[in-house]
Amino acid sequence: MNLAISRLAIKDAKELNEIVSRDVSLEEMGLTVICRGLPLDSKTVIDILCHDEDGQLAIVKVSTEENDDIFFEGLKVLSHVNTVKLLLKFSYKEFKINEKLTPSLVFLAPSYSDHLTNIIGQIQGLRIDLYTWEYFEFDNKKALNLEPVWLSEATKSRAGTVKKRKPKKTVEPEPEPEPKPEPKAEPEPIVEEAVIPPKDVKAEPPKADSENKSKKKKWFD
């Protein structure tokens, strides 16, 4: 049975934010969603705010089209978030936020220009990751697919531990050793005590022998 797979277009940024925030892709990247559409001021809005396993805040910036401006918009949001990290930690106490770490940037767009990827490749000291997104429908189900375009060294070093976690090995108890059979007690050797007669006592020959000797003498006499 062949399943028809179709690519869906998303033109509305709010719809894309909602799809991304509820999709498992961010969780697979080790990110926990804190909120989405959070306004910092009249002109600055956080598309999706997350944190990773270390409590480092991650700002997810989404775009429905290729647009180099999202990079500069992301830097602006990063600057604002970096100054209010402690306030965010107080406001979202149920989440693990480490205010000592500089937030990271995660961009999601259909594509990126070579110019933008070259710029990000020259930036040091910031954790910036680029992903392309595609939205598919198959078998009456919809799914979001994210593909990495550029990953920071920090993300690369953690990719193996986040996506492919090895199950803990269950340590089975070692079988108890079978009890060794107790060695059978060997019978004690019977020691016959030798009775040493005194010197002045002569050993008497057995009576049977003496009688036989006397009979022999009589026969031969």
C-alpha contacts under 8 A as a table, 3 or more apart, distances in Angstrom:
res1	aa1	res2	aa2	distance
3	L	138	F	6.46
3	L	139	D	6.16
4	A	138	F	5.82
4	A	139	D	6.97
5	I	136	F	6.79
5	I	137	E	5.76
5	I	138	F	4.64
5	I	139	D	7.66
6	S	136	F	5.68
6	S	137	E	5.36
6	S	138	F	6.61
7	R	134	E	7.19
7	R	135	Y	5.84
7	R	136	F	4.55
7	R	137	E	6.43
8	L	134	E	7.67
8	L	135	Y	5.30
8	L	136	F	5.55
8	L	137	E	6.88
9	A	135	Y	6.96
10	I	13	A	7.66
10	I	15	E	7.35
10	I	16	L	6.55
10	I	64	T	6.42
10	I	135	Y	7.89
11	K	16	L	7.99
11	K	64	T	5.82
12	D	15	E	5.35
12	D	16	L	6.40
12	D	64	T	6.99
13	A	16	L	4.99
13	A	17	N	6.14
13	A	62	V	7.30
13	A	63	S	6.44
13	A	64	T	6.09
14	K	17	N	5.00
14	K	18	E	6.30
15	E	18	E	5.16
15	E	19	I	6.22
16	L	19	I	5.06
16	L	20	V	6.07
16	L	62	V	7.42
16	L	63	S	7.96
16	L	64	T	7.39
17	N	20	V	5.27
17	N	21	S	6.02
17	N	36	R	7.26
17	N	37	G	7.99
17	N	47	D	6.50
17	N	48	I	7.00
17	N	62	V	6.88
18	E	21	S	5.22
18	E	22	R	6.34
18	E	36	R	7.93
19	I	22	R	5.57
19	I	23	D	6.07
19	I	144	L	7.88
20	V	23	D	5.14
20	V	25	S	7.58
20	V	26	L	7.54
20	V	144	L	7.56
21	S	26	L	7.47
21	S	33	V	6.63
21	S	36	R	7.38
21	S	48	I	6.94
23	D	26	L	6.84
23	D	27	E	7.93
23	D	143	A	7.99
23	D	144	L	7.04
24	V	27	E	5.13
24	V	28	E	6.23
25	S	28	E	5.05
25	S	29	M	6.42
25	S	144	L	7.53
25	S	145	N	7.57
25	S	146	L	7.08
26	L	29	M	5.02
26	L	30	G	6.54
26	L	31	L	5.28
26	L	32	T	7.09
26	L	33	V	7.82
27	E	30	G	5.02
27	E	31	L	5.00
27	E	32	T	6.10
28	E	31	L	7.28
28	E	162	V	6.92
28	E	163	K	5.79
29	M	159	A	7.56
29	M	162	V	6.40
29	M	163	K	6.61
30	G	52	D	5.69
30	G	53	E	6.61
30	G	162	V	5.63
30	G	163	K	7.57
31	L	50	C	5.94
31	L	51	H	5.53
31	L	52	D	4.64
31	L	53	E	7.21
31	L	58	A	7.76
32	T	50	C	5.20
32	T	51	H	5.43
32	T	52	D	6.24
33	V	36	R	7.90
33	V	48	I	7.10
33	V	49	L	6.08
33	V	50	C	4.35
33	V	51	H	6.85
34	I	48	I	7.63
34	I	49	L	5.49
34	I	50	C	5.06
34	I	51	H	7.24
34	I	92	Y	7.80
34	I	95	F	7.18
35	C	38	L	6.83
35	C	48	I	5.96
35	C	49	L	5.42
35	C	50	C	7.19
36	R	46	I	6.55
36	R	47	D	5.30
36	R	48	I	4.17
36	R	49	L	6.02
37	G	45	V	6.05
37	G	46	I	5.44
37	G	47	D	4.84
37	G	48	I	6.38
38	L	45	V	5.47
38	L	46	I	4.98
38	L	47	D	6.82
38	L	48	I	7.64
38	L	49	L	7.97
39	P	42	S	7.11
39	P	43	K	7.82
39	P	44	T	5.89
39	P	45	V	4.12
39	P	46	I	6.14
40	L	43	K	7.72
40	L	44	T	5.37
40	L	45	V	5.65
40	L	46	I	7.22
40	L	80	H	7.35
41	D	44	T	5.20
41	D	45	V	7.13
44	T	76	K	7.89
44	T	77	V	6.59
45	V	77	V	7.33
46	I	49	L	6.45
46	I	59	I	7.03
46	I	60	V	7.66
46	I	61	K	7.43
46	I	77	V	6.71
47	D	59	I	7.57
47	D	60	V	6.22
47	D	61	K	5.63
47	D	62	V	6.81
48	I	59	I	6.16
48	I	60	V	5.01
48	I	61	K	6.80
49	L	57	L	7.17
49	L	58	A	6.01
49	L	59	I	5.02
49	L	60	V	6.19
50	C	57	L	5.73
50	C	58	A	4.91
50	C	59	I	6.36
50	C	60	V	7.40
51	H	54	D	7.72
51	H	55	G	5.39
51	H	56	Q	5.25
51	H	57	L	4.25
51	H	58	A	5.26
51	H	96	K	7.28
51	H	97	I	6.68
52	D	55	G	5.27
52	D	56	Q	5.51
52	D	57	L	6.70
52	D	58	A	7.16
53	E	56	Q	7.44
54	D	96	K	7.93
54	D	97	I	7.97
54	D	98	N	7.20
55	G	96	K	5.17
55	G	97	I	4.30
55	G	98	N	4.58
55	G	99	E	7.93
55	G	101	L	7.92
56	Q	97	I	6.30
56	Q	98	N	5.65
56	Q	99	E	7.50
56	Q	101	L	5.63
56	Q	102	T	6.95
56	Q	103	P	5.86
56	Q	104	S	7.36
57	L	97	I	6.66
57	L	98	N	7.45
57	L	101	L	7.63
57	L	102	T	7.37
57	L	103	P	4.59
57	L	104	S	6.32
58	A	103	P	5.39
58	A	104	S	4.67
58	A	105	L	5.76
58	A	106	V	6.87
59	I	74	G	7.75
59	I	77	V	7.84
59	I	78	L	7.11
59	I	103	P	6.99
59	I	104	S	6.12
59	I	105	L	4.99
59	I	106	V	6.02
60	V	105	L	6.13
60	V	106	V	4.66
60	V	107	F	5.86
60	V	108	L	7.38
61	K	70	I	7.21
61	K	74	G	6.40
61	K	105	L	7.44
61	K	106	V	6.13
61	K	107	F	4.87
61	K	108	L	6.21
62	V	70	I	7.92
62	V	107	F	5.89
62	V	108	L	4.66
62	V	109	A	5.97
63	S	66	E	7.21
63	S	67	N	7.48
63	S	70	I	7.31
63	S	107	F	8.00
63	S	108	L	6.23
63	S	109	A	4.90
63	S	110	P	7.48
64	T	109	A	6.10
64	T	110	P	6.60
65	E	109	A	6.11
65	E	110	P	5.74
65	E	111	S	7.18
66	E	109	A	6.20
66	E	110	P	6.06
66	E	111	S	5.21
66	E	112	Y	5.63
66	E	113	S	7.41
67	N	70	I	6.07
67	N	112	Y	7.18
68	D	71	F	5.89
68	D	72	F	7.71
68	D	112	Y	7.25
68	D	113	S	7.19
68	D	116	L	6.22
69	D	72	F	5.40
69	D	73	E	6.24
70	I	73	E	4.91
70	I	74	G	5.87
70	I	107	F	7.89
71	F	74	G	5.04
71	F	75	L	6.36
71	F	107	F	7.84
71	F	116	L	7.91
72	F	75	L	5.04
72	F	76	K	6.30
73	E	76	K	5.10
73	E	77	V	6.36
74	G	77	V	5.12
74	G	78	L	6.08
74	G	105	L	6.99
75	L	78	L	4.92
75	L	79	S	6.20
76	K	79	S	5.20
76	K	80	H	6.52
77	V	80	H	5.16
77	V	81	V	6.12
78	L	81	V	5.14
78	L	82	N	5.96
78	L	103	P	6.75
78	L	104	S	7.66
78	L	105	L	7.40
79	S	82	N	5.26
79	S	83	T	6.67
80	H	83	T	5.45
80	H	84	V	6.64
81	V	84	V	5.19
81	V	85	K	5.88
81	V	103	P	7.51
82	N	85	K	5.52
82	N	102	T	6.50
82	N	103	P	6.58
83	T	86	L	7.92
84	V	87	L	5.17
84	V	88	L	6.22
85	K	88	L	5.09
85	K	89	K	6.19
85	K	99	E	5.25
86	L	89	K	5.05
86	L	90	F	6.30
86	L	99	E	5.70
87	L	90	F	5.08
87	L	91	S	6.10
88	L	91	S	4.97
88	L	92	Y	5.94
89	K	92	Y	5.34
89	K	93	K	5.90
89	K	95	F	7.71
89	K	96	K	7.86
89	K	97	I	5.63
89	K	98	N	7.59
89	K	99	E	7.03
90	F	93	K	5.55
92	Y	95	F	5.72
93	K	96	K	7.37
98	N	101	L	6.00
99	E	102	T	7.60
102	T	126	L	7.91
103	P	127	R	7.78
104	S	126	L	6.65
104	S	127	R	4.89
104	S	128	I	5.99
105	L	127	R	6.29
105	L	128	I	4.75
105	L	129	D	6.36
106	V	128	I	5.91
106	V	129	D	4.89
106	V	130	L	6.06
106	V	131	Y	7.59
107	F	128	I	7.86
107	F	129	D	6.26
107	F	130	L	4.93
107	F	131	Y	6.05
108	L	130	L	6.35
108	L	131	Y	4.98
108	L	132	T	5.54
108	L	133	W	6.27
109	A	112	Y	7.12
109	A	131	Y	6.60
109	A	132	T	5.01
109	A	133	W	5.91
110	P	132	T	4.95
110	P	133	W	5.31
110	P	134	E	6.85
111	S	132	T	5.74
112	Y	116	L	6.63
112	Y	117	T	6.98
112	Y	132	T	8.00
113	S	116	L	5.38
113	S	117	T	6.57
114	D	117	T	5.19
114	D	118	N	6.05
115	H	118	N	5.24
115	H	119	I	6.34
116	L	119	I	5.12
116	L	120	I	6.30
117	T	120	I	5.19
117	T	121	G	6.07
117	T	150	W	7.31
118	N	121	G	5.05
118	N	122	Q	6.63
119	I	122	Q	5.40
119	I	123	I	6.84
120	I	123	I	5.29
120	I	128	I	7.48
123	I	126	L	6.95
127	R	152	S	5.63
127	R	153	E	7.81
127	R	154	A	6.72
127	R	155	T	7.56
128	I	151	L	6.82
128	I	152	S	5.77
129	D	148	P	7.64
129	D	149	V	7.74
129	D	150	W	5.55
129	D	151	L	4.64
129	D	152	S	5.92
129	D	155	T	7.81
130	L	148	P	6.02
130	L	149	V	5.32
130	L	150	W	4.93
130	L	151	L	6.43
131	Y	146	L	6.02
131	Y	147	E	5.29
131	Y	148	P	4.38
131	Y	149	V	5.33
131	Y	150	W	7.08
132	T	146	L	5.61
132	T	147	E	5.28
132	T	148	P	6.50
132	T	149	V	6.81
133	W	144	L	6.92
133	W	145	N	5.61
133	W	146	L	4.62
133	W	147	E	6.55
134	E	144	L	5.88
134	E	145	N	5.18
134	E	146	L	6.65
135	Y	142	K	7.13
135	Y	143	A	5.85
135	Y	144	L	4.63
135	Y	145	N	6.26
136	F	142	K	5.55
136	F	143	A	5.32
136	F	144	L	6.39
136	F	145	N	7.69
137	E	140	N	6.44
137	E	141	K	5.39
137	E	142	K	4.29
137	E	143	A	6.37
138	F	141	K	5.24
138	F	142	K	6.44
148	P	151	L	6.74
151	L	155	T	6.08
151	L	156	K	6.32
152	S	155	T	5.28
152	S	156	K	6.29
153	E	156	K	5.01
153	E	157	S	6.16
154	A	157	S	5.34
154	A	158	R	6.57
155	T	158	R	5.22
155	T	159	A	5.93
156	K	159	A	5.12
156	K	160	G	7.77
157	S	160	G	7.15
158	R	161	T	5.37
158	R	162	V	6.17
159	A	162	V	5.35
159	A	163	K	6.04
159	A	164	K	7.96
160	G	163	K	5.72
160	G	164	K	5.59
160	G	165	R	7.37
161	T	164	K	5.74
161	T	165	R	5.47
162	V	165	R	6.23
197	P	201	V	6.59
198	P	201	V	5.59
199	K	202	K	7.62
205	P	209	D	7.07
205	P	210	S	6.94
206	P	209	D	5.53
206	P	210	S	6.60
207	K	210	S	5.16
207	K	211	E	6.16
208	A	211	E	5.24
208	A	212	N	6.21
209	D	212	N	5.12
209	D	213	K	6.22
210	S	213	K	5.10
210	S	214	S	6.28
211	E	214	S	5.13
211	E	215	K	6.22
212	N	215	K	5.10
212	N	216	K	6.24
213	K	216	K	5.12
213	K	217	K	6.36
214	S	217	K	5.17
214	S	218	K	6.39
215	K	218	K	5.13
215	K	219	W	6.31
216	K	219	W	5.09
216	K	220	F	6.31
217	K	220	F	5.29
217	K	221	D	5.97
218	K	221	D	5.17
